[in-house]
């Protein structure tokens, strides 16, 4: 699959905890897309008693599986 990068909100290492505002500069999480698909069907059923009102709907959520390969430091001058 293709490679994806995510921004980092917080990083903990030997030096301590760093919190971004909203993201940390110079740090990215690198992953690779493994699979894309749809989850199992969820049935949504609404009804109102004694009113002959019934609605049945299904929903399947899209998902993307990502394998995290590591945390990469990015040089700001590159």
N, CA, C and O atoms as a Tripos MOL2 file, in Angstrom:
@<TRIPOS>MOLECULE
protein
  312   311    78     0     0
PROTEIN
NO_CHARGES

@<TRIPOS>ATOM
      1 N           0.8150   -1.1950    0.0000 N.3       1 UNK1
      2 CA          0.0000    0.0000    0.0000 C.3       1 UNK1
      3 C           0.8520    1.2490    0.0000 C.2       1 UNK1
      4 O           2.0760    1.1890    0.1160 O.2       1 UNK1
      5 N           0.1940    2.3640   -0.1300 N.am      2 UNK2
      6 CA          0.9090    3.6300   -0.1780 C.3       2 UNK2
      7 C           1.2660    4.1020    1.2310 C.2       2 UNK2
      8 O           0.6690    3.6800    2.2210 O.2       2 UNK2
      9 N           2.2520    4.9840    1.2880 N.am      3 UNK3
     10 CA          2.7390    5.4880    2.5600 C.3       3 UNK3
     11 C           1.9460    6.7310    2.9570 C.2       3 UNK3
     12 O           1.6260    7.5660    2.1120 O.2       3 UNK3
     13 N           1.6310    6.8470    4.2440 N.am      4 UNK4
     14 CA          0.8990    8.0040    4.7570 C.3       4 UNK4
     15 C           1.6550    8.5800    5.9530 C.2       4 UNK4
     16 O           2.3770    7.8660    6.6490 O.2       4 UNK4
     17 N           1.4770    9.8810    6.1810 N.am      5 UNK5
     18 CA          2.0880   10.5500    7.3250 C.3       5 UNK5
     19 C           1.0050   11.2430    8.1310 C.2       5 UNK5
     20 O           0.0630   11.8060    7.5730 O.2       5 UNK5
     21 N           1.1490   11.1950    9.4470 N.am      6 UNK6
     22 CA          0.2020   11.8310   10.3480 C.3       6 UNK6
     23 C           0.9280   12.8700   11.1880 C.2       6 UNK6
     24 O           2.0760   12.6490   11.5730 O.2       6 UNK6
     25 N           0.2890   13.9990   11.4820 N.am      7 UNK7
     26 CA          0.8970   14.9670   12.4000 C.3       7 UNK7
     27 C           0.8610   14.4340   13.8290 C.2       7 UNK7
     28 O           0.0030   13.6240   14.1800 O.2       7 UNK7
     29 N           1.7950   14.8950   14.6400 N.am      8 UNK8
     30 CA          1.9470   14.3990   16.0100 C.3       8 UNK8
     31 C           1.4110   15.4450   16.9820 C.2       8 UNK8
     32 O           1.7860   16.6150   16.9150 O.2       8 UNK8
     33 N           0.5350   15.0150   17.8830 N.am      9 UNK9
     34 CA         -0.0270   15.9070   18.8990 C.3       9 UNK9
     35 C           0.8400   15.9480   20.1540 C.2       9 UNK9
     36 O           1.0200   17.0080   20.7540 O.2       9 UNK9
     37 N           1.3830   14.7780   20.5530 N.am     10 UNK10
     38 CA          2.1620   14.6900   21.7810 C.3      10 UNK10
     39 C           3.2450   13.6350   21.5940 C.2      10 UNK10
     40 O           3.0230   12.6210   20.9330 O.2      10 UNK10
     41 N           4.4150   13.8740   22.1760 N.am     11 UNK11
     42 CA          5.5310   12.9400   22.0700 C.3      11 UNK11
     43 C           6.1470   12.7570   23.4500 C.2      11 UNK11
     44 O           6.4360   13.7260   24.1520 O.2      11 UNK11
     45 N           6.3420   11.4860   23.8290 N.am     12 UNK12
     46 CA          7.0040   11.1760   25.0970 C.3      12 UNK12
     47 C           8.2660   10.3960   24.7880 C.2      12 UNK12
     48 O           8.2190    9.3830   24.0900 O.2      12 UNK12
     49 N           9.3940   10.8610   25.3030 N.am     13 UNK13
     50 CA         10.6540   10.1510   25.1220 C.3      13 UNK13
     51 C          11.4430   10.2170   26.4290 C.2      13 UNK13
     52 O          10.8870   10.5420   27.4780 O.2      13 UNK13
     53 N          12.7510    9.9060   26.3610 N.am     14 UNK14
     54 CA         13.5680    9.8870   27.5700 C.3      14 UNK14
     55 C          13.6590   11.2640   28.2140 C.2      14 UNK14
     56 O          13.8190   11.3730   29.4290 O.2      14 UNK14
     57 N          13.5570   12.3150   27.4030 N.am     15 UNK15
     58 CA         13.6910   13.6770   27.9230 C.3      15 UNK15
     59 C          12.4280   14.1670   28.6160 C.2      15 UNK15
     60 O          12.4850   15.1090   29.4060 O.2      15 UNK15
     61 N          11.2960   13.5460   28.3340 N.am     16 UNK16
     62 CA         10.0500   13.9800   28.9530 C.3      16 UNK16
     63 C           8.9190   13.9960   27.9450 C.2      16 UNK16
     64 O           8.9370   13.2630   26.9570 O.2      16 UNK16
     65 N           7.9330   14.8440   28.2090 N.am     17 UNK17
     66 CA          6.7380   14.9210   27.3750 C.3      17 UNK17
     67 C           6.7340   16.2570   26.6490 C.2      17 UNK17
     68 O           6.9580   17.3060   27.2540 O.2      17 UNK17
     69 N           6.4760   16.2080   25.3370 N.am     18 UNK18
     70 CA          6.3360   17.4240   24.5370 C.3      18 UNK18
     71 C           4.9180   17.4490   23.9870 C.2      18 UNK18
     72 O           4.4440   16.4600   23.4290 O.2      18 UNK18
     73 N           4.2440   18.5840   24.1460 N.am     19 UNK19
     74 CA          2.8690   18.7300   23.6780 C.3      19 UNK19
     75 C           2.8460   19.8120   22.6200 C.2      19 UNK19
     76 O           3.3960   20.8950   22.8200 O.2      19 UNK19
     77 N           2.2070   19.5210   21.4870 N.am     20 UNK20
     78 CA          2.1230   20.4860   20.4000 C.3      20 UNK20
     79 C           0.9810   21.4590   20.5870 C.2      20 UNK20
     80 O           0.1120   21.2770   21.4410 O.2      20 UNK20
     81 N           1.0020   22.5140   19.7550 N.am     21 UNK21
     82 CA         -0.0440   23.5270   19.8280 C.3      21 UNK21
     83 C          -0.4790   23.9080   18.4210 C.2      21 UNK21
     84 O          -0.0260   24.9580   17.9660 O.2      21 UNK21
     85 N          -1.2940   23.1880   17.6920 N.am     22 UNK22
     86 CA         -1.8850   21.9010   18.0490 C.3      22 UNK22
     87 C          -0.9730   20.7210   17.7300 C.2      22 UNK22
     88 O          -1.1610   19.6430   18.2940 O.2      22 UNK22
     89 N           0.0280   20.8920   16.8250 N.am     23 UNK23
     90 CA          0.9010   19.7880   16.4340 C.3      23 UNK23
     91 C           2.3400   20.1270   16.7770 C.2      23 UNK23
     92 O           2.7020   21.2960   16.9150 O.2      23 UNK23
     93 N           3.1600   19.0840   16.9140 N.am     24 UNK24
     94 CA          4.5870   19.2750   17.1260 C.3      24 UNK24
     95 C           5.2690   19.5050   15.7870 C.2      24 UNK24
     96 O           4.9690   18.8290   14.8030 O.2      24 UNK24
     97 N           6.1770   20.4530   15.7570 N.am     25 UNK25
     98 CA          6.9370   20.7310   14.5400 C.3      25 UNK25
     99 C           8.0970   19.7450   14.4370 C.2      25 UNK25
    100 O           8.7480   19.4370   15.4350 O.2      25 UNK25
    101 N           8.3490   19.2580   13.2370 N.am     26 UNK26
    102 CA          9.5070   18.4190   12.9950 C.3      26 UNK26
    103 C           9.3430   16.9530   13.3310 C.2      26 UNK26
    104 O          10.3260   16.2130   13.2970 O.2      26 UNK26
    105 N           8.1370   16.5010   13.6540 N.am     27 UNK27
    106 CA          7.9120   15.0920   13.9800 C.3      27 UNK27
    107 C           6.6840   14.6050   13.2200 C.2      27 UNK27
    108 O           5.6480   15.2700   13.2080 O.2      27 UNK27
    109 N           6.8070   13.4420   12.5880 N.am     28 UNK28
    110 CA          5.6910   12.8290   11.8630 C.3      28 UNK28
    111 C           5.6100   11.3540   12.2280 C.2      28 UNK28
    112 O           6.6250   10.7240   12.5260 O.2      28 UNK28
    113 N           4.3940   10.8020   12.2030 N.am     29 UNK29
    114 CA          4.1940    9.3610   12.3400 C.3      29 UNK29
    115 C           4.0210    8.8080   10.9340 C.2      29 UNK29
    116 O           3.1840    9.2920   10.1730 O.2      29 UNK29
    117 N           4.8050    7.7990   10.5890 N.am     30 UNK30
    118 CA          4.7880    7.2300    9.2450 C.3      30 UNK30
    119 C           4.1160    5.8660    9.3010 C.2      30 UNK30
    120 O           4.4200    5.0460   10.1670 O.2      30 UNK30
    121 N           3.1990    5.6330    8.3650 N.am     31 UNK31
    122 CA          2.5060    4.3540    8.2890 C.3      31 UNK31
    123 C           2.2870    3.9380    6.8510 C.2      31 UNK31
    124 O           2.5550    4.6980    5.9210 O.2      31 UNK31
    125 N           1.7970    2.7220    6.6780 N.am     32 UNK32
    126 CA          1.5190    2.1940    5.3490 C.3      32 UNK32
    127 C           0.1050    1.6300    5.3460 C.2      32 UNK32
    128 O          -0.2880    0.9180    6.2700 O.2      32 UNK32
    129 N          -0.6630    1.9520    4.2960 N.am     33 UNK33
    130 CA         -2.0350    1.4640    4.1900 C.3      33 UNK33
    131 C          -2.0050   -0.0310    3.8980 C.2      33 UNK33
    132 O          -1.3850   -0.4760    2.9330 O.2      33 UNK33
    133 N          -2.6910   -0.8040    4.7530 N.am     34 UNK34
    134 CA         -2.7330   -2.2560    4.6110 C.3      34 UNK34
    135 C          -3.9850   -2.6870    3.8670 C.2      34 UNK34
    136 O          -3.9250   -3.5270    2.9690 O.2      34 UNK34
    137 N          -5.1330   -2.1030    4.2470 N.am     35 UNK35
    138 CA         -6.4000   -2.5540    3.6790 C.3      35 UNK35
    139 C          -7.4180   -1.4300    3.7840 C.2      35 UNK35
    140 O          -7.3790   -0.6190    4.7090 O.2      35 UNK35
    141 N          -8.3270   -1.3970    2.8250 N.am     36 UNK36
    142 CA         -9.4660   -0.4900    2.8850 C.3      36 UNK36
    143 C         -10.7090   -1.3090    2.6200 C.2      36 UNK36
    144 O         -10.7020   -2.1950    1.7650 O.2      36 UNK36
    145 N         -11.7730   -1.0240    3.3400 N.am     37 UNK37
    146 CA        -12.9790   -1.8110    3.1520 C.3      37 UNK37
    147 C         -14.1410   -1.2120    3.9000 C.2      37 UNK37
    148 O         -14.1540   -0.0260    4.2290 O.2      37 UNK37
    149 N         -15.1220   -2.0620    4.1620 N.am     38 UNK38
    150 CA        -16.3110   -1.6410    4.8840 C.3      38 UNK38
    151 C         -16.5650   -2.6200    6.0200 C.2      38 UNK38
    152 O         -16.3200   -3.8190    5.8870 O.2      38 UNK38
    153 N         -17.0520   -2.1020    7.1270 N.am     39 UNK39
    154 CA        -17.3490   -2.9180    8.2890 C.3      39 UNK39
    155 C         -18.6450   -3.6880    8.1100 C.2      39 UNK39
    156 O         -19.2800   -3.6340    7.0570 O.2      39 UNK39
    157 N         -19.0250   -4.4060    9.1610 N.am     40 UNK40
    158 CA        -20.2670   -5.1670    9.1170 C.3      40 UNK40
    159 C         -21.4600   -4.2320    9.1610 C.2      40 UNK40
    160 O         -21.3780   -3.1150    9.6710 O.2      40 UNK40
    161 N         -22.5750   -4.7100    8.6140 N.am     41 UNK41
    162 CA        -23.7770   -3.8870    8.5580 C.3      41 UNK41
    163 C         -24.3860   -3.7340    9.9460 C.2      41 UNK41
    164 O         -24.5170   -4.6990   10.6990 O.2      41 UNK41
    165 N         -24.7500   -2.5060   10.2610 N.am     42 UNK42
    166 CA        -25.4480   -2.1840   11.5030 C.3      42 UNK42
    167 C         -26.8700   -1.8060   11.1260 C.2      42 UNK42
    168 O         -27.0840   -0.9940   10.2250 O.2      42 UNK42
    169 N         -27.8320   -2.3850   11.8060 N.am     43 UNK43
    170 CA        -29.2440   -2.1200   11.5250 C.3      43 UNK43
    171 C         -29.7330   -1.0200   12.4630 C.2      43 UNK43
    172 O         -29.5710   -1.1090   13.6800 O.2      43 UNK43
    173 N         -30.3310    0.0160   11.8800 N.am     44 UNK44
    174 CA        -30.9390    1.1050   12.6440 C.3      44 UNK44
    175 C         -32.4410    0.9510   12.4920 C.2      44 UNK44
    176 O         -32.9590    0.9890   11.3760 O.2      44 UNK44
    177 N         -33.1450    0.7780   13.6000 N.am     45 UNK45
    178 CA        -34.5920    0.5590   13.5470 C.3      45 UNK45
    179 C         -35.2730    1.5600   14.4630 C.2      45 UNK45
    180 O         -35.0310    1.5750   15.6700 O.2      45 UNK45
    181 N         -36.1290    2.3980   13.8840 N.am     46 UNK46
    182 CA        -36.8870    3.3820   14.6550 C.3      46 UNK46
    183 C         -38.3480    2.9820   14.6300 C.2      46 UNK46
    184 O         -38.8490    2.5000   13.6140 O.2      46 UNK46
    185 N         -39.0280    3.1800   15.7380 N.am     47 UNK47
    186 CA        -40.4670    2.9530   15.7220 C.3      47 UNK47
    187 C         -41.1200    3.7660   16.8200 C.2      47 UNK47
    188 O         -40.5010    4.1070   17.8290 O.2      47 UNK47
    189 N         -42.3860    4.0660   16.5950 N.am     48 UNK48
    190 CA        -43.2040    4.7320   17.6100 C.3      48 UNK48
    191 C         -44.3970    3.8270   17.8710 C.2      48 UNK48
    192 O         -45.1250    3.4670   16.9460 O.2      48 UNK48
    193 N         -44.5880    3.4730   19.0880 N.am     49 UNK49
    194 CA        -45.6300    2.5020   19.4140 C.3      49 UNK49
    195 C         -47.0210    3.0640   19.1110 C.2      49 UNK49
    196 O         -47.2950    4.2540   19.2640 O.2      49 UNK49
    197 N         -47.8610    2.1630   18.6820 N.am     50 UNK50
    198 CA        -49.2740    2.4440   18.4030 C.3      50 UNK50
    199 C         -49.4860    3.4650   17.2920 C.2      50 UNK50
    200 O         -50.6060    3.9570   17.1550 O.2      50 UNK50
    201 N         -48.5010    3.8080   16.5030 N.am     51 UNK51
    202 CA        -48.6620    4.8110   15.4490 C.3      51 UNK51
    203 C         -48.3960    4.2390   14.0560 C.2      51 UNK51
    204 O         -48.4300    4.9760   13.0710 O.2      51 UNK51
    205 N         -48.1370    2.9580   13.9670 N.am     52 UNK52
    206 CA        -47.7940    2.3080   12.7050 C.3      52 UNK52
    207 C         -46.6080    3.0010   12.0230 C.2      52 UNK52
    208 O         -46.5930    3.1570   10.8020 O.2      52 UNK52
    209 N         -45.6220    3.4120   12.8180 N.am     53 UNK53
    210 CA        -44.4310    4.0980   12.3190 C.3      53 UNK53
    211 C         -43.2350    3.1880   12.5430 C.2      53 UNK53
    212 O         -42.8630    2.9200   13.6860 O.2      53 UNK53
    213 N         -42.6310    2.7100   11.4600 N.am     54 UNK54
    214 CA        -41.4420    1.8710   11.5300 C.3      54 UNK54
    215 C         -40.4970    2.2740   10.4170 C.2      54 UNK54
    216 O         -40.9120    2.4310    9.2680 O.2      54 UNK54
    217 N         -39.2230    2.4430   10.7540 N.am     55 UNK55
    218 CA        -38.2050    2.7550    9.7560 C.3      55 UNK55
    219 C         -37.0040    1.8500   10.0180 C.2      55 UNK55
    220 O         -36.4820    1.8020   11.1320 O.2      55 UNK55
    221 N         -36.5790    1.1410    8.9930 N.am     56 UNK56
    222 CA        -35.4270    0.2520    9.1190 C.3      56 UNK56
    223 C         -34.3770    0.6920    8.1080 C.2      56 UNK56
    224 O         -34.6600    0.8190    6.9170 O.2      56 UNK56
    225 N         -33.1730    0.9220    8.5930 N.am     57 UNK57
    226 CA        -32.0760    1.3570    7.7490 C.3      57 UNK57
    227 C         -30.8280    0.5630    8.1050 C.2      57 UNK57
    228 O         -30.6670    0.1300    9.2460 O.2      57 UNK57
    229 N         -29.9600    0.3740    7.1450 N.am     58 UNK58
    230 CA        -28.6840   -0.2700    7.3940 C.3      58 UNK58
    231 C         -27.5560    0.7090    7.1470 C.2      58 UNK58
    232 O         -27.7160    1.6860    6.4150 O.2      58 UNK58
    233 N         -26.4040    0.4400    7.7670 N.am     59 UNK59
    234 CA        -25.2390    1.3040    7.5910 C.3      59 UNK59
    235 C         -23.9820    0.4500    7.6540 C.2      59 UNK59
    236 O         -23.8490   -0.4110    8.5240 O.2      59 UNK59
    237 N         -23.0520    0.6940    6.7200 N.am     60 UNK60
    238 CA        -21.7440    0.0470    6.7540 C.3      60 UNK60
    239 C         -20.6840    1.1370    6.7310 C.2      60 UNK60
    240 O         -20.6110    1.9260    5.7890 O.2      60 UNK60
    241 N         -19.8630    1.1760    7.7770 N.am     61 UNK61
    242 CA        -18.8470    2.2100    7.9180 C.3      61 UNK61
    243 C         -17.6160    1.8570    7.0840 C.2      61 UNK61
    244 O         -17.1540    0.7170    7.1090 O.2      61 UNK61
    245 N         -17.0880    2.8320    6.3480 N.am     62 UNK62
    246 CA        -15.8300    2.6510    5.6320 C.3      62 UNK62
    247 C         -14.6780    2.7100    6.6280 C.2      62 UNK62
    248 O         -14.7440    3.4500    7.6100 O.2      62 UNK62
    249 N         -13.6150    1.9290    6.3830 N.am     63 UNK63
    250 CA        -12.4550    1.9660    7.2570 C.3      63 UNK63
    251 C         -11.1840    1.8210    6.4340 C.2      63 UNK63
    252 O         -11.2120    1.3480    5.2980 O.2      63 UNK63
    253 N         -10.0770    2.2340    7.0240 N.am     64 UNK64
    254 CA         -8.7510    2.0770    6.4400 C.3      64 UNK64
    255 C          -7.8390    1.5180    7.5170 C.2      64 UNK64
    256 O          -7.7040    2.1130    8.5860 O.2      64 UNK64
    257 N          -7.2070    0.3760    7.2460 N.am     65 UNK65
    258 CA         -6.2260   -0.1930    8.1670 C.3      65 UNK65
    259 C          -4.8700    0.3830    7.8130 C.2      65 UNK65
    260 O          -4.4530    0.3560    6.6550 O.2      65 UNK65
    261 N          -4.1780    0.9110    8.8330 N.am     66 UNK66
    262 CA         -2.8560    1.4950    8.6280 C.3      66 UNK66
    263 C          -1.8820    0.8030    9.5680 C.2      66 UNK66
    264 O          -2.1260    0.7170   10.7710 O.2      66 UNK66
    265 N          -0.7740    0.3100    9.0180 N.am     67 UNK67
    266 CA          0.2950   -0.2600    9.8500 C.3      67 UNK67
    267 C           1.2910    0.8660   10.1350 C.2      67 UNK67
    268 O           1.8650    1.4460    9.2140 O.2      67 UNK67
    269 N           1.4880    1.1660   11.4140 N.am     68 UNK68
    270 CA          2.4080    2.2300   11.8040 C.3      68 UNK68
    271 C           3.8270    1.6830   11.7200 C.2      68 UNK68
    272 O           4.1570    0.6670   12.3320 O.2      68 UNK68
    273 N           4.6590    2.3810   10.9440 N.am     69 UNK69
    274 CA          6.0270    1.9190   10.7240 C.3      69 UNK69
    275 C           7.0260    2.6210   11.6320 C.2      69 UNK69
    276 O           8.1100    2.0930   11.8800 O.2      69 UNK69
    277 N           6.6780    3.8090   12.1330 N.am     70 UNK70
    278 CA          7.6050    4.4810   13.0300 C.3      70 UNK70
    279 C           7.3050    5.9600   13.1740 C.2      70 UNK70
    280 O           6.3790    6.4980   12.5670 O.2      70 UNK70
    281 N           8.1300    6.6010   14.0060 N.am     71 UNK71
    282 CA          8.0500    8.0400   14.2260 C.3      71 UNK71
    283 C           9.2970    8.6460   13.6030 C.2      71 UNK71
    284 O          10.4200    8.2610   13.9280 O.2      71 UNK71
    285 N           9.0850    9.6010   12.7020 N.am     72 UNK72
    286 CA         10.1930   10.1590   11.9370 C.3      72 UNK72
    287 C          10.3820   11.6240   12.3050 C.2      72 UNK72
    288 O           9.4180   12.3860   12.3820 O.2      72 UNK72
    289 N          11.6370   12.0080   12.5300 N.am     73 UNK73
    290 CA         11.9390   13.4160   12.7570 C.3      73 UNK73
    291 C          12.2340   14.0560   11.4130 C.2      73 UNK73
    292 O          13.0060   13.5230   10.6150 O.2      73 UNK73
    293 N          11.6140   15.2020   11.1710 N.am     74 UNK74
    294 CA         11.7460   15.9000    9.8990 C.3      74 UNK74
    295 C          12.5770   17.1470   10.1320 C.2      74 UNK74
    296 O          12.3260   17.9070   11.0670 O.2      74 UNK74
    297 N          13.5780   17.3550    9.2690 N.am     75 UNK75
    298 CA         14.3820   18.5730    9.3580 C.3      75 UNK75
    299 C          13.6020   19.7230    8.7510 C.2      75 UNK75
    300 O          13.0900   19.5970    7.6390 O.2      75 UNK75
    301 N          13.4990   20.8470    9.4570 N.am     76 UNK76
    302 CA         12.7000   21.9700    8.9880 C.3      76 UNK76
    303 C          13.3140   22.6730    7.7900 C.2      76 UNK76
    304 O          12.5920   23.3410    7.0510 O.2      76 UNK76
    305 N          14.6150   22.5520    7.5680 N.am     77 UNK77
    306 CA         15.2640   23.2330    6.4520 C.3      77 UNK77
    307 C          15.2490   22.4480    5.1570 C.2      77 UNK77
    308 O          15.7030   22.9600    4.1340 O.2      77 UNK77
    309 N          14.7430   21.2210    5.1610 N.am     78 UNK78
    310 CA         14.8370   20.3590    3.9820 C.3      78 UNK78
    311 C          13.7750   20.6400    2.9760 C.2      78 UNK78
    312 O          13.7270   19.9910    1.9300 O.2      78 UNK78
@<TRIPOS>BOND
     1     1     2 1
     2     2     3 1
     3     3     4 2
     4     3     5 am
     5     5     6 1
     6     6     7 1
     7     7     8 2
     8     7     9 am
     9     9    10 1
    10    10    11 1
    11    11    12 2
    12    11    13 am
    13    13    14 1
    14    14    15 1
    15    15    16 2
    16    15    17 am
    17    17    18 1
    18    18    19 1
    19    19    20 2
    20    19    21 am
    21    21    22 1
    22    22    23 1
    23    23    24 2
    24    23    25 am
    25    25    26 1
    26    26    27 1
    27    27    28 2
    28    27    29 am
    29    29    30 1
    30    30    31 1
    31    31    32 2
    32    31    33 am
    33    33    34 1
    34    34    35 1
    35    35    36 2
    36    35    37 am
    37    37    38 1
    38    38    39 1
    39    39    40 2
    40    39    41 am
    41    41    42 1
    42    42    43 1
    43    43    44 2
    44    43    45 am
    45    45    46 1
    46    46    47 1
    47    47    48 2
    48    47    49 am
    49    49    50 1
    50    50    51 1
    51    51    52 2
    52    51    53 am
    53    53    54 1
    54    54    55 1
    55    55    56 2
    56    55    57 am
    57    57    58 1
    58    58    59 1
    59    59    60 2
    60    59    61 am
    61    61    62 1
    62    62    63 1
    63    63    64 2
    64    63    65 am
    65    65    66 1
    66    66    67 1
    67    67    68 2
    68    67    69 am
    69    69    70 1
    70    70    71 1
    71    71    72 2
    72    71    73 am
    73    73    74 1
    74    74    75 1
    75    75    76 2
    76    75    77 am
    77    77    78 1
    78    78    79 1
    79    79    80 2
    80    79    81 am
    81    81    82 1
    82    82    83 1
    83    83    84 2
    84    83    85 am
    85    85    86 1
    86    86    87 1
    87    87    88 2
    88    87    89 am
    89    89    90 1
    90    90    91 1
    91    91    92 2
    92    91    93 am
    93    93    94 1
    94    94    95 1
    95    95    96 2
    96    95    97 am
    97    97    98 1
    98    98    99 1
    99    99   100 2
   100    99   101 am
   101   101   102 1
   102   102   103 1
   103   103   104 2
   104   103   105 am
   105   105   106 1
   106   106   107 1
   107   107   108 2
   108   107   109 am
   109   109   110 1
   110   110   111 1
   111   111   112 2
   112   111   113 am
   113   113   114 1
   114   114   115 1
   115   115   116 2
   116   115   117 am
   117   117   118 1
   118   118   119 1
   119   119   120 2
   120   119   121 am
   121   121   122 1
   122   122   123 1
   123   123   124 2
   124   123   125 am
   125   125   126 1
   126   126   127 1
   127   127   128 2
   128   127   129 am
   129   129   130 1
   130   130   131 1
   131   131   132 2
   132   131   133 am
   133   133   134 1
   134   134   135 1
   135   135   136 2
   136   135   137 am
   137   137   138 1
   138   138   139 1
   139   139   140 2
   140   139   141 am
   141   141   142 1
   142   142   143 1
   143   143   144 2
   144   143   145 am
   145   145   146 1
   146   146   147 1
   147   147   148 2
   148   147   149 am
   149   149   150 1
   150   150   151 1
   151   151   152 2
   152   151   153 am
   153   153   154 1
   154   154   155 1
   155   155   156 2
   156   155   157 am
   157   157   158 1
   158   158   159 1
   159   159   160 2
   160   159   161 am
   161   161   162 1
   162   162   163 1
   163   163   164 2
   164   163   165 am
   165   165   166 1
   166   166   167 1
   167   167   168 2
   168   167   169 am
   169   169   170 1
   170   170   171 1
   171   171   172 2
   172   171   173 am
   173   173   174 1
   174   174   175 1
   175   175   176 2
   176   175   177 am
   177   177   178 1
   178   178   179 1
   179   179   180 2
   180   179   181 am
   181   181   182 1
   182   182   183 1
   183   183   184 2
   184   183   185 am
   185   185   186 1
   186   186   187 1
   187   187   188 2
   188   187   189 am
   189   189   190 1
   190   190   191 1
   191   191   192 2
   192   191   193 am
   193   193   194 1
   194   194   195 1
   195   195   196 2
   196   195   197 am
   197   197   198 1
   198   198   199 1
   199   199   200 2
   200   199   201 am
   201   201   202 1
   202   202   203 1
   203   203   204 2
   204   203   205 am
   205   205   206 1
   206   206   207 1
   207   207   208 2
   208   207   209 am
   209   209   210 1
   210   210   211 1
   211   211   212 2
   212   211   213 am
   213   213   214 1
   214   214   215 1
   215   215   216 2
   216   215   217 am
   217   217   218 1
   218   218   219 1
   219   219   220 2
   220   219   221 am
   221   221   222 1
   222   222   223 1
   223   223   224 2
   224   223   225 am
   225   225   226 1
   226   226   227 1
   227   227   228 2
   228   227   229 am
   229   229   230 1
   230   230   231 1
   231   231   232 2
   232   231   233 am
   233   233   234 1
   234   234   235 1
   235   235   236 2
   236   235   237 am
   237   237   238 1
   238   238   239 1
   239   239   240 2
   240   239   241 am
   241   241   242 1
   242   242   243 1
   243   243   244 2
   244   243   245 am
   245   245   246 1
   246   246   247 1
   247   247   248 2
   248   247   249 am
   249   249   250 1
   250   250   251 1
   251   251   252 2
   252   251   253 am
   253   253   254 1
   254   254   255 1
   255   255   256 2
   256   255   257 am
   257   257   258 1
   258   258   259 1
   259   259   260 2
   260   259   261 am
   261   261   262 1
   262   262   263 1
   263   263   264 2
   264   263   265 am
   265   265   266 1
   266   266   267 1
   267   267   268 2
   268   267   269 am
   269   269   270 1
   270   270   271 1
   271   271   272 2
   272   271   273 am
   273   273   274 1
   274   274   275 1
   275   275   276 2
   276   275   277 am
   277   277   278 1
   278   278   279 1
   279   279   280 2
   280   279   281 am
   281   281   282 1
   282   282   283 1
   283   283   284 2
   284   283   285 am
   285   285   286 1
   286   286   287 1
   287   287   288 2
   288   287   289 am
   289   289   290 1
   290   290   291 1
   291   291   292 2
   292   291   293 am
   293   293   294 1
   294   294   295 1
   295   295   296 2
   296   295   297 am
   297   297   298 1
   298   298   299 1
   299   299   300 2
   300   299   301 am
   301   301   302 1
   302   302   303 1
   303   303   304 2
   304   303   305 am
   305   305   306 1
   306   306   307 1
   307   307   308 2
   308   307   309 am
   309   309   310 1
   310   310   311 1
   311   311   312 2
@<TRIPOS>SUBSTRUCTURE
     1 UNK1         2 RESIDUE 1 A UNK
     2 UNK2         6 RESIDUE 1 A UNK
     3 UNK3        10 RESIDUE 1 A UNK
     4 UNK4        14 RESIDUE 1 A UNK
     5 UNK5        18 RESIDUE 1 A UNK
     6 UNK6        22 RESIDUE 1 A UNK
     7 UNK7        26 RESIDUE 1 A UNK
     8 UNK8        30 RESIDUE 1 A UNK
     9 UNK9        34 RESIDUE 1 A UNK
    10 UNK10       38 RESIDUE 1 A UNK
    11 UNK11       42 RESIDUE 1 A UNK
    12 UNK12       46 RESIDUE 1 A UNK
    13 UNK13       50 RESIDUE 1 A UNK
    14 UNK14       54 RESIDUE 1 A UNK
    15 UNK15       58 RESIDUE 1 A UNK
    16 UNK16       62 RESIDUE 1 A UNK
    17 UNK17       66 RESIDUE 1 A UNK
    18 UNK18       70 RESIDUE 1 A UNK
    19 UNK19       74 RESIDUE 1 A UNK
    20 UNK20       78 RESIDUE 1 A UNK
    21 UNK21       82 RESIDUE 1 A UNK
    22 UNK22       86 RESIDUE 1 A UNK
    23 UNK23       90 RESIDUE 1 A UNK
    24 UNK24       94 RESIDUE 1 A UNK
    25 UNK25       98 RESIDUE 1 A UNK
    26 UNK26      102 RESIDUE 1 A UNK
    27 UNK27      106 RESIDUE 1 A UNK
    28 UNK28      110 RESIDUE 1 A UNK
    29 UNK29      114 RESIDUE 1 A UNK
    30 UNK30      118 RESIDUE 1 A UNK
    31 UNK31      122 RESIDUE 1 A UNK
    32 UNK32      126 RESIDUE 1 A UNK
    33 UNK33      130 RESIDUE 1 A UNK
    34 UNK34      134 RESIDUE 1 A UNK
    35 UNK35      138 RESIDUE 1 A UNK
    36 UNK36      142 RESIDUE 1 A UNK
    37 UNK37      146 RESIDUE 1 A UNK
    38 UNK38      150 RESIDUE 1 A UNK
    39 UNK39      154 RESIDUE 1 A UNK
    40 UNK40      158 RESIDUE 1 A UNK
    41 UNK41      162 RESIDUE 1 A UNK
    42 UNK42      166 RESIDUE 1 A UNK
    43 UNK43      170 RESIDUE 1 A UNK
    44 UNK44      174 RESIDUE 1 A UNK
    45 UNK45      178 RESIDUE 1 A UNK
    46 UNK46      182 RESIDUE 1 A UNK
    47 UNK47      186 RESIDUE 1 A UNK
    48 UNK48      190 RESIDUE 1 A UNK
    49 UNK49      194 RESIDUE 1 A UNK
    50 UNK50      198 RESIDUE 1 A UNK
    51 UNK51      202 RESIDUE 1 A UNK
    52 UNK52      206 RESIDUE 1 A UNK
    53 UNK53      210 RESIDUE 1 A UNK
    54 UNK54      214 RESIDUE 1 A UNK
    55 UNK55      218 RESIDUE 1 A UNK
    56 UNK56      222 RESIDUE 1 A UNK
    57 UNK57      226 RESIDUE 1 A UNK
    58 UNK58      230 RESIDUE 1 A UNK
    59 UNK59      234 RESIDUE 1 A UNK
    60 UNK60      238 RESIDUE 1 A UNK
    61 UNK61      242 RESIDUE 1 A UNK
    62 UNK62      246 RESIDUE 1 A UNK
    63 UNK63      250 RESIDUE 1 A UNK
    64 UNK64      254 RESIDUE 1 A UNK
    65 UNK65      258 RESIDUE 1 A UNK
    66 UNK66      262 RESIDUE 1 A UNK
    67 UNK67      266 RESIDUE 1 A UNK
    68 UNK68      270 RESIDUE 1 A UNK
    69 UNK69      274 RESIDUE 1 A UNK
    70 UNK70      278 RESIDUE 1 A UNK
    71 UNK71      282 RESIDUE 1 A UNK
    72 UNK72      286 RESIDUE 1 A UNK
    73 UNK73      290 RESIDUE 1 A UNK
    74 UNK74      294 RESIDUE 1 A UNK
    75 UNK75      298 RESIDUE 1 A UNK
    76 UNK76      302 RESIDUE 1 A UNK
    77 UNK77      306 RESIDUE 1 A UNK
    78 UNK78      310 RESIDUE 1 A UNK
